[in-house]
Amino acid sequence: MRVLEIFHSLQGEGLLVGVPSAFVRLAGCPFRCRWCDTVYAWDYSAGEELDPAEIVERVTQWPCRHVVVTGGEPLAGSGLGVRPGLVELTHRLHGLGRHVTIETTGALFVPDLACDLASISPKLRNSTSMAAHQMPGVDVDVLCRWMAAHPYQFKFVIESPGDLDEVREVLRRLPVVEPDRVLLMPQARTREELQTRSPMVADLCLQTGFRFCERLHIFLWDSERGR
């Protein structure tokens, strides 16, 4: 599979924020979120070709127990089918006692993954580019399969207070999701944007009981790549 980068950092978002983790960033994404902070990961031909055993060998150079498989969209191959080698990779990591987090839009469900935390970021209308590309709608049936199969968190990127209505609509169509599994995340690619939007998102969390999602990597390292 095409691997863009493998690096050691702190988990910057979600329920495990601050936990030292190895990140495996797979190359390629069929979506084009206009605020994406990893545009360099869109290209399916970027990076280098590594098999699951080679990826695991690199990951295990660090002492951390947590591994995050991310992208781009790590689940989808260039033909929008399941990325070859992904299931094997997760099971190899699990076999070594690693905690595996999968970062995904939730647009595709992959059976048989070894996954300790499904970090699901359904794309709201605020992610749609003004260009011809359009994001797919939220597939509730796919999200329900994720919820039934793995521990999960839902991360929603918030650009303005109006996005909250769409978050509520998505949640209304799902089985009961506990508020502490719903994380509202400021739309930000830089430390300045993070500082500007965080108070607004914090206020929304106080109104709703949803959880505020830090973006620790941006706070610490701004837009530096590999962090």
Protein Blocks (a to p, Z undefined) as FASTA:
>chain_A
ZZfbdcddddfedjkgoiacdddddeddfbdcfkbcblmlmpmkgcjdddfklmmmmmmm
pmbfbdcddedjfkbcfkopacehklmmmmmmmmnopacddddehlaccehiacfbdcdd
dddfklpcfblbdcddddfklmmmmmmmpccddddddfbfklmmmmmmmmmmpccddfkl
pccddddfbfklmmmmmmmmmmmmmmnopacdddfklmmnomaghZZ
